[in-house]
């Protein structure tokens, strides 16, 4: 466990116009030049023996069958470093394990940036400068090309017909951007994946606050044309995340928080192009900040949160295999200092699968970034970082490399309004 102290001060730019739906700006930051460790740091001394919990809980999530959270385990040796000034990061890895971190500043003007580290320090690219809104997301395709999704507000004043989901990608060493065009003010709470055929899939919300119809699915064909589809979620607000995965037959599946019912929902498209919405978990106020993965066998893996109290988040995991009708749901751990809102909790859980197909989940509140590891029958948890001088940003992004080492991006908040912070990168060498 690493305790994070603020090392970089972030100053607000003078004379900056701040809107009610935006966050303020800062001066152009200087990049840190810290190499990624190639060997594991010394293992921390064990103070508490690990406690495991059952992976499987009752299919309804079991409010009447609570599972106690695990305590600190020892799956990884952690080191944490500063990437750059910014907020709301996402991480992805190339085939050789090179980390890319995308992040942003919500300001006028703000930025979207990407940082990569091949072992000799972080290389920072400014992709675009304008007025944007997060969170953003990052994926790397089978050709090792990074792709980023973000919301372009397009104007300093709100216009319900402006604001789009944008796709940025690296081509020939140059970042290019394109709009996944659709009517409305869409592309909020976006997620992006790139499948094995290099097809780009994105999700986002056209919020009811702006007259929108809810969650949208965006797919980019091989010739670069975008198609946008309504997945049948109904009208929703933003703030609670979407995610997308593709099954072995190439069909997309989208998770979202069903606000009228306060449930975790799944919308699946069949080979005829029809979307069907079903419920994953309906126990209490559940389904916040979900992320979905589908493995090569067609098994679904979903991380998400429930809210037993206003300030807590119960981290959960749901899985269902091919041909199965019931979801198997586990209660993993509880975060005690969660605040929900535009500048607060957003993508607060992130899931990856290790080389054996077992789930690993990272999650964060204002105080901690934590990780839970399953061995297929039990979970252990450990703390990656704790807040010191400043709160953490409650956004976390996790990827595992070929050796099952964990790569995590998160941010420390240095100013709440306008939102400013320091992007952090943690690497956990697997024990």
Number of C-alpha atoms within 10 A of each C-alpha: 20 17 13 21 12 16 9 15 13 19 14 16 15 9 6 14 14 16 14 6 12 23 23 22 27 24 12 12 14 11 16 16 17 14 13 20 15 9 8 15 13 9 13 12 7 10 8 9 10 15 15 20 21 18 20 19 19 16 16 18 26 15 12 9 11 12 18 14 19 21 18 21 21 19 18 24 21 23 19 21 18 22 26 25 27 29 29 33 30 30 25 27 23 17 14 10 17 16 25 25 30 30 30 29 29 29 26 22 17 22 22 27 20 23 19 20 19 14 14 12 16 23 15 20 15 14 19 16 15 17 23 28 26 26 26 27 27 28 26 24 20 14 12 15 16 23 23 28 31 29 25 23 24 17 13 17 10 15 13 16 14 16 26 25 27 20 22 19 20 15 10 8 8 9 16 14 15 13 17 21 17 20 13 18 26 31 34 32 30 30 28 25 24 23 17 13 11 17 17 22 24 30 30 28 30 29 22 15 13 15 15 20 21 22 32 24 23 21 21 18 13 11 7 12 10 17 14 16 14 15 22 16 23 14 18 22 21 22 23 24 28 30 27 26 27 23 18 15 10 15 14 22 24 27 30 29 28 23 19 9 13 17 21 26 23 24 20 22 17 13 10 7 11 11 20 14 16 12 16 24 23 17 17 16 19 28 31 32 28 30 27 25 23 21 15 11 11 16 17 20 23 26 29 30 26 25 18 14 11 11 13 17 25 19 29 24 26 23 22 18 16 9 8 10 8 14 21 21 23 26 29 28 24 21 20 17 15 20 17 14 11 16 24 21 24 27 32 29 30 26 25 25 20 19 12 9 15 14 22 25 27 28 31 33 29 22 20 25 29 22 28 23 24 21 14 13 11 16 26 25 26 20 22 25 22 22 20 14 14 17 21 27 33 28 28 28 27 24 25 22 20 12 11 19 20 24 24 27 30 29 28 30 27 24 17 14 13 20 23 30 28 27 25 21 22 21 25 21 21 15 11
